[in-house]
């Protein structure tokens, strides 16, 4: 048993988080792992992303990529997605350790996968691009293109005062 000195009456109970609206987000990969599939006959790369700006700053997103799987199509899709992630992180050569993906700003396109069989809706990352890419350049990974389109995120009524631009977002001067 662990000792704790905590009074829950001192805090408002958490109501949890809703899913993020579909759209483009600037994120960094903050955690990765390679895990066994539920059946135990394959492996997937588990990735945690943290939103690094905007109204959803510090929110988390996750993706799984079946890099070793009996289903050849699932494996092909996962490897295509991993290629897009590497490109978004600026990795042009071989990826030897998932830590190479950490702490590199990138843009991701997020859609909403509708829940079924009693499960709630959830976010799904559909595209990856370098942080300085335009919206059009953040195209879905080839194997993940979907005919359904998510509605664009709602526009803010007016822009708040400009925040200083983080160093990683500044364009290099010529």
Secondary structure, 3 states (H helix, E strand, C coil): CCCCCCCHHHCCCCCCCCCCCCEEEEEEEEEEEEEECCCCCCEEEEEEEEECCCCCCCCEEEEEEEEECCCHHHHHHHHHHHHHHHHHCCCCCCCCCHHHHECCCEEEEEEEECCCCCCCCEEEEEEEEECCCCCCCCCECHHHCCCCCCCCCCCCCCCCCCCCCCHHHCCCCC
